[in-house]
Amino acid sequence: MLTISLFVVALLSAMLPVVALNSLNLYVQAAKEGAAGQSGGYTYQISGGSNDVAEELRQQVQNGKAIGVKSTQGSVGLTSASGSSRNTIADITFLTGPSRYGTLIEGHQPSQKNEISLSRAAAEQIDAQLGDIVTVQCDDSALSSDYKLIGITVDAANTNTVYATAVSSKDNLQNIQMWLTDDDATVNQGEVAKESVTKNVNIGYIKSTIRNAEETVRTRDLPGCQWYGIVLFLCLLCVHIAVMTAFFRAGQCSGDAVVEALVACGFPLTTSRWTVFRGLLICTIPGAAIGIAAGYAVFGLSYRTIGNIFAQYWEWQPSATSLLSIFFVAAILLCSLCLTWLVLFFRMSFKHDITTRNALWYIILSSAVLMFSCVAIERYHAAAWPFGGSVGSVMGACALGPLLLSLPWLFRTPAQCNAIERTRSLSAPVCALALLLLGASSLFSGQMMIATGNPDNGLFIADYLTQDDLNYLVGKYPETLDKAIVLTAPDESRHLVRAATSHAYDCVIQHGSDDADCYSDSDNETTVMLVDSNSSLAGKTNDVHIAEGGNTGIILIDPATQKITQAAQVPTEGTDSLLNDYTMPGVVLGIDSPQAKTLGLAPSNRHTLVITDFPSIASGVRDSIRSDIINRCGYAFITEHDTTSYRSYMARAIAIPALATIISGLTFAALAISTRQTQSTLRWMLQEFGASRFQLMRLFRPLGITMSLGSTIAVFLGWLGSHPWIVAPANEFGTTGWWWLIPLPIIFVETALFCWWFSLPERRHQ
């Protein structure tokens, strides 16, 4: 039974990471492909700008160097041979050139006039096949026509999206919303290059879009995924070592007895140990090899099913990245075998003298590692070396077990010395693993809570939207947009508009416009936005940019020379707490206000949408708004204080310490049971000499103190390594919460129960 168990554990320990790591890789890859498809697949995606920019880009379209894009919502229908028709509502993108939207799964991408591709979901809803004639109806009658279906595509990150992409005549496409191009000269020359410097033109780069999508997945959907790998590694390592140790020491012919018998027959000690240890390898190595093969087979057969669970389109081919899981499994196998060898055969030769050289070396080495870990954590905070905080806390946790088990004050009597000598070879490495797991879980939990940032204030902010984008959103979500705030950036093609604090403004007046130090500090300078004059934000500032008398300083900067061309004080209507958010402008002026007219501020085609109570909206509507903004404006920058994300981080912050508590508690329990069985004869002898229950309990004291005190220090080391505010204000980085403390009450209760159990008299079985 133990042989079968060891083989199955080796198989599962290899199979699980193969499937998990490959699934994680394909999940991220699907998100990246989806981002590329949503952004049109071209190098540059251009939007906004003045009429001069629009005219220049329209000329590029005529010359074939750029592709115009217009997105709208309409119906897509198909009439069958019997005369019945099926229709669906879809997001429709019209292009003046070849399409690269979505991941192609059938046919070809549309490239000629009156060709169309449908998403798989849209084609299934109207039961369309390649070659069918699809009727498109939308608000623009010039674009409403019959199109030939030549391709089926899918958004790899969201297979349920219903959309269509059609190629139309260049002359039919009016009010173009954005332009796609691969030509570097388009963005580096002419009016586009000139106005992109002032942010009047928004340029999205497909590489940036893909990178941002990957970062979003890893920080929002899969936060801390690298720590999942570490936790998975440690869990499998602990389970594997425990099963191999049980396999070696179980039964009438235990490994220890066989080794002693071989040595008695004249075999060298190392040869004897290796002869017995080969039994572990016979099960472990083939089990790992079969597990890797089984993992790849299972994933190769079921990756589509796994992808469908996440509503994503996965295409998997073995690659260098997918083979990394083999090295992960090899690392688990190698570490478990090495540690198992130490657990089984490396015994320290202790005498009753507590100052022996072996005990001293244990203390010196463990103390050195612990000290190094503290230095690493301190260097992390002083030199912004994040890896040091993680490594320091984990190394410190590992060193605690051997250190606490080796301190002289833990075993003052010969009986305790004898007990420590018999159990050290097993308890020291197992305690080190358990405390490492607790320290890592505390570190992970604290980092998860810090990642949530400040408490959720319910804001949803989408920047770099055009007027056409807003018109589309207003038409589709009238109730939501009716309560939203729309900020408009001033046209900065001629001069940059910035708000200055009273200190910075006085500095400019005193020293002149050449003194850049007056306004270059980000704390002294923020942007100015325009809003409808009827808005409650019109004329408002944040708490920093209002001076005595209710005025605020505005400076105009030449974008070419970066010199101030004008400075003026304008009256305001007071402050608004909404503007204190770091993503909001410092000053908001009414579009038709006297202040804006005095400064000569004209609105641009760049807008910022602010929804103040986004979490209260139905989750389906929230997802739809996000999707629409991403699909229509890959260049848009979204800032969301999202309770869904906050709860996701919190769930992970709770789950990891809870999982570590269970595994560590079971590890400590198995170690305590093994320790009592090892001390059985010694406990019986002490009872025969009249030892009290308290004296019997003292045999457990070294392990009990290591469990309770070691867990406490390990958890606090993890907490210490999780946040960087030892030398900085705490409120600048958020909070670590208290979930990282979850293991301590459980470990304390477990230690108390085992203290009571060890105090019970030993029963002699006849």
MOHUFEN-V727300 format. One record per backbone hydrogen bond with DSSP energy under -0.5 kcal/mol. NH is the residue of the N-H (numbers start at 1). CO is the residue of the C=O. If there is no record, write none. Layout:
BEGIN
nh:NH co:CO
nh:NH co:CO
END
This chain:
BEGIN
nh:5 co:1
nh:6 co:2
nh:7 co:3
nh:8 co:4
nh:9 co:5
nh:10 co:6
nh:11 co:7
nh:12 co:8
nh:13 co:9
nh:14 co:10
nh:15 co:11
nh:16 co:12
nh:17 co:13
nh:18 co:14
nh:19 co:15
nh:20 co:16
nh:21 co:17
nh:22 co:18
nh:23 co:19
nh:24 co:20
nh:25 co:21
nh:26 co:22
nh:27 co:23
nh:28 co:24
nh:29 co:25
nh:30 co:26
nh:31 co:27
nh:32 co:28
nh:33 co:29
nh:34 co:30
nh:35 co:31
nh:36 co:32
nh:37 co:33
nh:38 co:34
nh:39 co:35
nh:40 co:37
nh:41 co:36
nh:42 co:39
nh:44 co:181
nh:45 co:204
nh:46 co:179
nh:47 co:202
nh:48 co:177
nh:49 co:200
nh:54 co:50
nh:55 co:51
nh:56 co:52
nh:57 co:53
nh:58 co:54
nh:59 co:55
nh:60 co:56
nh:61 co:57
nh:62 co:58
nh:63 co:59
nh:64 co:61
nh:65 co:60
nh:66 co:60
nh:67 co:180
nh:69 co:178
nh:70 co:94
nh:72 co:92
nh:74 co:90
nh:75 co:137
nh:76 co:88
nh:77 co:135
nh:78 co:86
nh:80 co:78
nh:80 co:84
nh:83 co:80
nh:86 co:78
nh:88 co:76
nh:90 co:74
nh:91 co:162
nh:92 co:72
nh:92 co:90
nh:93 co:164
nh:94 co:70
nh:94 co:92
nh:95 co:166
nh:96 co:68
nh:99 co:110
nh:103 co:154
nh:104 co:102
nh:105 co:152
nh:106 co:152
nh:108 co:150
nh:114 co:167
nh:115 co:112
nh:116 co:148
nh:117 co:165
nh:118 co:151
nh:119 co:163
nh:120 co:153
nh:123 co:119
nh:124 co:120
nh:125 co:121
nh:126 co:122
nh:127 co:123
nh:128 co:123
nh:131 co:149
nh:132 co:129
nh:134 co:132
nh:134 co:147
nh:135 co:77
nh:136 co:134
nh:136 co:145
nh:137 co:75
nh:141 co:139
nh:143 co:140
nh:144 co:140
nh:145 co:136
nh:145 co:143
nh:147 co:134
nh:148 co:114
nh:149 co:132
nh:149 co:147
nh:150 co:116
nh:150 co:148
nh:151 co:116
nh:152 co:106
nh:153 co:118
nh:154 co:103
nh:156 co:154
nh:158 co:155
nh:159 co:311
nh:161 co:158
nh:163 co:161
nh:164 co:91
nh:165 co:117
nh:166 co:93
nh:167 co:115
nh:168 co:95
nh:168 co:166
nh:172 co:169
nh:173 co:169
nh:174 co:172
nh:177 co:69
nh:178 co:69
nh:179 co:46
nh:180 co:67
nh:181 co:44
nh:184 co:182
nh:186 co:183
nh:187 co:183
nh:187 co:184
nh:188 co:184
nh:189 co:185
nh:193 co:189
nh:194 co:190
nh:195 co:191
nh:196 co:192
nh:197 co:193
nh:198 co:194
nh:199 co:196
nh:200 co:195
nh:201 co:195
nh:202 co:47
nh:203 co:201
nh:204 co:45
nh:204 co:202
nh:206 co:43
nh:209 co:205
nh:210 co:206
nh:211 co:207
nh:212 co:208
nh:213 co:209
nh:214 co:210
nh:215 co:211
nh:216 co:212
nh:217 co:213
nh:218 co:214
nh:219 co:215
nh:220 co:216
nh:221 co:216
nh:222 co:217
nh:225 co:222
nh:227 co:224
nh:228 co:224
nh:229 co:225
nh:230 co:226
nh:231 co:227
nh:232 co:228
nh:233 co:229
nh:234 co:230
nh:235 co:231
nh:236 co:232
nh:237 co:233
nh:238 co:234
nh:239 co:235
nh:240 co:236
nh:241 co:237
nh:242 co:238
nh:243 co:239
nh:244 co:240
nh:245 co:241
nh:246 co:242
nh:247 co:243
nh:248 co:244
nh:249 co:245
nh:250 co:246
nh:254 co:252
nh:255 co:248
nh:258 co:254
nh:259 co:255
nh:260 co:256
nh:261 co:257
nh:262 co:258
nh:263 co:259
nh:264 co:260
nh:265 co:261
nh:266 co:263
nh:267 co:262
nh:272 co:268
nh:273 co:269
nh:274 co:270
nh:275 co:271
nh:276 co:272
nh:277 co:273
nh:278 co:274
nh:279 co:276
nh:280 co:277
nh:281 co:277
nh:282 co:278
nh:283 co:279
nh:284 co:280
nh:285 co:281
nh:286 co:281
nh:287 co:283
nh:288 co:284
nh:289 co:285
nh:290 co:286
nh:291 co:287
nh:292 co:288
nh:293 co:289
nh:294 co:290
nh:295 co:291
nh:296 co:292
nh:297 co:293
nh:298 co:294
nh:299 co:295
nh:300 co:296
nh:301 co:297
nh:302 co:298
nh:303 co:299
nh:306 co:302
nh:307 co:303
nh:308 co:304
nh:309 co:305
nh:310 co:306
nh:311 co:308
nh:312 co:307
nh:313 co:156
nh:314 co:312
nh:323 co:319
nh:324 co:321
nh:325 co:322
nh:326 co:323
nh:327 co:323
nh:328 co:324
nh:329 co:325
nh:330 co:326
nh:331 co:327
nh:332 co:328
nh:333 co:329
nh:334 co:330
nh:335 co:331
nh:336 co:332
nh:337 co:333
nh:338 co:334
nh:339 co:335
nh:340 co:336
nh:341 co:337
nh:342 co:338
nh:343 co:339
nh:344 co:340
nh:345 co:341
nh:346 co:341
nh:346 co:342
nh:347 co:345
nh:350 co:348
nh:354 co:352
nh:356 co:353
nh:360 co:356
nh:361 co:357
nh:362 co:358
nh:363 co:359
nh:364 co:360
nh:365 co:361
nh:366 co:362
nh:367 co:363
nh:368 co:364
nh:369 co:365
nh:370 co:366
nh:371 co:367
nh:372 co:368
nh:373 co:369
nh:374 co:370
nh:375 co:371
nh:376 co:372
nh:377 co:373
nh:378 co:374
nh:379 co:375
nh:380 co:376
nh:381 co:377
nh:382 co:378
nh:383 co:379
nh:384 co:380
nh:385 co:380
nh:386 co:384
nh:388 co:385
nh:389 co:385
nh:390 co:386
nh:391 co:387
nh:392 co:388
nh:393 co:389
nh:394 co:390
nh:395 co:391
nh:396 co:392
nh:397 co:393
nh:398 co:394
nh:399 co:395
nh:400 co:396
nh:400 co:397
nh:401 co:397
nh:402 co:398
nh:403 co:399
nh:404 co:400
nh:405 co:401
nh:406 co:402
nh:406 co:403
nh:407 co:403
nh:410 co:407
nh:411 co:408
nh:417 co:413
nh:418 co:414
nh:419 co:415
nh:420 co:416
nh:421 co:417
nh:422 co:418
nh:423 co:419
nh:424 co:420
nh:426 co:423
nh:427 co:423
nh:428 co:424
nh:430 co:426
nh:431 co:427
nh:432 co:428
nh:433 co:429
nh:434 co:430
nh:435 co:431
nh:436 co:432
nh:437 co:433
nh:438 co:434
nh:439 co:435
nh:440 co:436
nh:441 co:437
nh:442 co:438
nh:443 co:439
nh:444 co:440
nh:445 co:441
nh:446 co:442
nh:447 co:443
nh:448 co:444
nh:449 co:445
nh:450 co:446
nh:451 co:447
nh:452 co:448
nh:452 co:449
nh:453 co:450
nh:460 co:611
nh:461 co:639
nh:462 co:609
nh:463 co:461
nh:463 co:637
nh:465 co:607
nh:470 co:466
nh:471 co:467
nh:472 co:468
nh:473 co:469
nh:474 co:470
nh:475 co:471
nh:476 co:472
nh:477 co:473
nh:481 co:477
nh:482 co:478
nh:483 co:479
nh:483 co:480
nh:484 co:481
nh:485 co:610
nh:487 co:485
nh:487 co:608
nh:488 co:530
nh:489 co:606
nh:490 co:528
nh:491 co:602
nh:492 co:490
nh:496 co:557
nh:498 co:496
nh:498 co:555
nh:499 co:526
nh:500 co:553
nh:501 co:524
nh:505 co:501
nh:506 co:502
nh:507 co:503
nh:508 co:504
nh:509 co:505
nh:510 co:506
nh:511 co:507
nh:512 co:508
nh:515 co:512
nh:516 co:514
nh:518 co:515
nh:519 co:516
nh:520 co:516
nh:524 co:521
nh:525 co:521
nh:526 co:499
nh:528 co:497
nh:529 co:587
nh:530 co:488
nh:531 co:589
nh:532 co:486
nh:535 co:532
nh:538 co:535
nh:539 co:588
nh:540 co:537
nh:541 co:574
nh:542 co:586
nh:547 co:551
nh:550 co:547
nh:552 co:570
nh:553 co:500
nh:554 co:568
nh:555 co:498
nh:556 co:566
nh:557 co:496
nh:558 co:563
nh:559 co:557
nh:562 co:558
nh:564 co:513
nh:565 co:556
nh:566 co:556
nh:568 co:554
nh:570 co:552
nh:572 co:550
nh:573 co:539
nh:576 co:541
nh:579 co:576
nh:580 co:577
nh:581 co:578
nh:584 co:581
nh:586 co:527
nh:587 co:527
nh:588 co:540
nh:589 co:529
nh:591 co:531
nh:593 co:590
nh:597 co:593
nh:598 co:594
nh:599 co:595
nh:600 co:596
nh:601 co:596
nh:602 co:600
nh:604 co:489
nh:607 co:465
nh:607 co:605
nh:608 co:487
nh:609 co:462
nh:610 co:485
nh:611 co:460
nh:612 co:610
nh:614 co:458
nh:614 co:611
nh:616 co:613
nh:617 co:614
nh:622 co:618
nh:623 co:619
nh:624 co:620
nh:625 co:621
nh:626 co:622
nh:627 co:623
nh:628 co:624
nh:629 co:625
nh:630 co:626
nh:631 co:627
nh:632 co:628
nh:633 co:629
nh:636 co:633
nh:637 co:463
nh:638 co:636
nh:639 co:461
nh:641 co:459
nh:642 co:640
nh:643 co:641
nh:646 co:642
nh:647 co:643
nh:648 co:644
nh:649 co:645
nh:650 co:646
nh:651 co:647
nh:652 co:648
nh:653 co:649
nh:654 co:650
nh:655 co:651
nh:656 co:652
nh:657 co:653
nh:658 co:654
nh:659 co:655
nh:660 co:656
nh:661 co:657
nh:662 co:658
nh:663 co:659
nh:664 co:660
nh:665 co:661
nh:666 co:662
nh:667 co:663
nh:668 co:664
nh:669 co:665
nh:670 co:666
nh:671 co:667
nh:672 co:668
nh:673 co:669
nh:674 co:670
nh:675 co:671
nh:676 co:672
nh:677 co:673
nh:678 co:674
nh:679 co:675
nh:680 co:677
nh:683 co:679
nh:684 co:680
nh:685 co:681
nh:686 co:682
nh:687 co:683
nh:688 co:684
nh:689 co:685
nh:690 co:687
nh:691 co:686
nh:696 co:692
nh:697 co:693
nh:698 co:694
nh:699 co:696
nh:700 co:697
nh:701 co:698
nh:704 co:700
nh:705 co:701
nh:706 co:702
nh:707 co:703
nh:708 co:704
nh:709 co:705
nh:710 co:705
nh:710 co:706
nh:711 co:707
nh:712 co:708
nh:713 co:709
nh:714 co:710
nh:715 co:711
nh:716 co:712
nh:717 co:713
nh:718 co:714
nh:719 co:715
nh:720 co:716
nh:721 co:717
nh:722 co:718
nh:722 co:719
nh:723 co:719
nh:723 co:720
nh:732 co:729
nh:733 co:730
nh:734 co:730
nh:741 co:738
nh:742 co:739
nh:744 co:741
nh:745 co:741
nh:746 co:742
nh:747 co:743
nh:748 co:744
nh:749 co:745
nh:750 co:746
nh:751 co:747
nh:752 co:748
nh:753 co:749
nh:754 co:750
nh:755 co:751
nh:756 co:752
nh:757 co:753
nh:758 co:754
nh:759 co:755
nh:760 co:756
nh:760 co:757
nh:764 co:762
nh:765 co:763
nh:766 co:764
END
